[in-house]
Amino acid sequence: MQTRAVAKYVRMSPRKVRLVTNLIKGKDLEEAKEILDYCPKAAARVVAKVLASAAANAENNNRIPPERLYVLNAFVDEGPTLKRFRARALGRATRINKRTSHITVILEEREEERPRRGSALRRISRRPAVRKIAGPRKGKKEKVEELTEKEIERSKEDEEKEDTTAETEGATGVEVTEEERGPGGVEGLKEVDVEAKDEGAEGGKEKSEEEVEETGESQNVSGEDAVEQETKEEGSED
């Protein structure tokens, strides 16, 4: 229910009073009184009287306690203007406008928020709120498991390759690079070892044949030297 109070023919300009009334619109009654008490403008005193009158009307006429009241609206209308004149230079006169205002303050009872039908039953029937932790969806879980299995298999393969390379390096005493391993991995290393052995055997055969040829040449040279020495000895005897 709305209650109002009006002050008419207040000897103030409406423009100046509106600056005060705009401060208390939508405020509770006690808060509006505090704002007007600490407002330094002259119009705040007049507006405070009108506000107190409206609160008294609500309490006495409508039986509304002041704790439940708030300012629904406060506006100012312009009243009649009093015209006065002042003497100026050269025998002239200028007009002075003495304006008046009609101040209106409307109060209303603040209604309590009523629960909707069935809202209480819904609140009782609702389960306690459980905070859900964001996690991966079902499809994402399966993908994650597949990725982990693949990573485990890859790590096992890498370990096996490292073990085989360590064994081959320990047996041969030569470090093997990734390029020498080839695309076959361990099988490529075995093929390289077999080829190296074959090349070593062929190189040994060639070396033995060359040594034999060199020894034969050296024997031939030694035979020719012996013949020349014999011929020289025979010539000296003659």
Secondary structure, DSSP 8 states (H G I E B T S, - for coil): -EEEEEEEEESS-HHHHHHHHTTSTT-BHHHHHHHHHT--STHHHHHHHHHHHHHHHHHHHS---GGGEEEEEEEEEE---EEEEEE-GGG-EEEEEE--EEEEEEEEE-------TTHHHHHHHS-----------HHHHHHHHHHHHHHHHHHHHHHHHHHHHHHHHHHH-----HHHH-TTTHHHHHHHHHHHHHHHHHHHHHHHHHHHHHHHHHHHHHHHHHHHHHHHHHHHH-
